[in-house]
Amino acid sequence: MNTLKKLLIAASVTALLLANLSFAAESGSALKNDSLRVEPFADAKVSGSFSRGESLQILKKKGAWLQVKTKKATGWVRLLAVKRGGSSSVNQTAGVLALASGRAGTGQIVATTGVRGLSAEQLKAAEFNAAEINLLETYTLSTAQGRQFASAGKLKAVVLTELAAPVTANTQNNSNTPANLGAATGE
């Protein structure tokens, strides 16, 4: 069993390394105006910037960050600020940006699927793994185990009372306004 875990870890590390190598010299375009960073951190020093629709060369991927090269500078930018592939027009970019944010369509409904950053090949190769689902289910605890854990950590239950119903004394005033709610509660 221990050997199996080691093999799985080695295979995972190899897959991650190969996935990072696949980004070498890939082209892309900027989905929005953004800043380039010296390191892949939001608080890192700014090393340059780029404009929406600008062509970028993707050099590396690290977590949710891409190292890109523009005509003027090289730096790190968040993965969702870049469209992989060739440059696009402003109208196409707006559509892609809407899809990336999950706000495409007429209803403006946000839907996330957790597949950002995966290639079409990776999605097509994905397979259901019943053993992993069963393993996840083994992490479930009973109510009694949860209470035992809380007790061991000296955690105490806190009972929250319900909010009072809104005051509706005068039908001309909307009792749900902040001023009326404050008056009803004595604030």
N, C-alpha and C positions, 0 to 999 in steps of 0.2 A: 504493500500500500504506500509506503514511504517512497519507494522507487517510482511509483506511478505519479505521485505528487511532483517529484523532481522533474520527471519527463514533461508533465503538463506545464510547469513553470518555464522550463527551457524552451518548449515550443511556443509559449506565449511571448517570451522575450524575443525570440527569433522573429515571430510574426510582427511584433511592434517595430523591430529594427528594419525589417523589410518594408513595412508600411511607410516609415519615415524616409527610406531611400527612394520610394516611388514618387516623392514630391520633387526630386531634383529636377531643376530646369523646367518646371511646368509653368505655363503662362496663365494669367488671370487678369481680371479687371476689377477696379474699385467700385463697390456698390454705393459708397458715400464718401464725402470729404472726411479725412481722418489723419491722425498723427502717427508717425513712425516712432517706435521706442527703441532705445539702446538694448534693452533686455525684455524678455517676454513677461512683463509685469505692468499692471495699470499705473503704478506709481514710479516707473522708471523714467529716466531723463528722455526728453523728446529729441530725436535725431533728424527729423524732417517731417514732411507731410506729403499728401497726394490728394488729387481731386477726383470726384465721382466720374467714372467712366475711363479713367486713366489706365493704360496698360501696365501690368506688373509682371515681374518674373518671380515665381514662388521658389525659394531656395530650400527651406526646411519647414518642418512642422514640429511644434513642441506643445503638447497638450492642446489648449484651445487657441494657440497662437501660431501665426505663420511668419517666417522671416521672408521678406520680399525685397526686391530691388526695383526702384523706379528709375527714371532717366536722371534724377538728381541725387538720390540717396538710397541707402539700404537700412532696414530696420525691421522691428517686430510690430505686428498689428493683429488684432483679434480675428479669428477665423471667419466670423460672420460678416466682416467688412469686405471680404474678397469673394468674387465669383470665379471659380475655377474654370479655365477654358479661355477662349478668345475674348477680345473687347466687344462691348455691346453698345448700342445706342442708348440715349437717355431714356426713351420710352421702354425699351426692353429692360433696362436696368431697374426702372421703377417697378415693373412687373415682378422681376426676380426678387427685389427687396421686399415686396409685399408677400411673396411666397416664403421667403426666408424668415419673415417675422411671424408667419402663421396667420396673417390678416388678408388673405386673398379672397376674392368672391364678393358677392353683394351683401352678405350678412355680417361681414367683419368679425366672424367667429374665429377665435384663436384655437388652433389645434397643434399640439406638439406630439411628435412620434419618437423622438430620441434618435433620429438617424442622421443628424447634421454631422458632417465630417466623414461620412462613410461613402465610398464610391459605389457606383451601380453594380460593379462586379462583386463587391463585398456583400451587398444586399441580396443579390441573386444567389450567392453561395451560402447564405445563412440557412441553417437547418434547425428544426425543433429538437431540443435535447431534454427528454423526459427525466434523465438522471439528474440534471442540474435543477430542474423544477422540484424534484423530490428532495434534493439536498436543501434547497431554500426552505421547503416546508418543515424540515427538521429544526430550523431555527425558531419556530413558533413556540411561544410559552403559554402555559395555562394561566388563568386568573390567579390561582393559588400561588404559582411560581412568581408572578408579577408582584403580588402582595408580599411574598417572602423577600424578594429583592428590595422592595421599597422599605420594608422593616429593617433589613440588614444595613441599608444606607441611611437609616434614621429619617426617612422622608415621611411627611405627614400629609394627610388628605386635607384639602381646603374646600369647604362647601361655599358655593357662590349662590347668592339669592337672586331671584328674578328681578328685573327692572319693573318699576311701578308703571301701571297703564297710563297713557297720556290723559291729561285733563281736557275735557271737552265742554267746559262751562258755557262758552260763547261760540255759537256756530259761525259768527262773522269773522272771528279770529281763527287762524289755523293753529291748532294746539300743538302741532308738530314742529313749529319753528323754534330755533334755539332760544329766542327771547322768552317765549311762552313756556318752554320746558324749564328754563331757569327759574321763572316765576313760580311754577308749580312745585319745584323742589326747594324753594326758599333761597336760591342762589342769586 
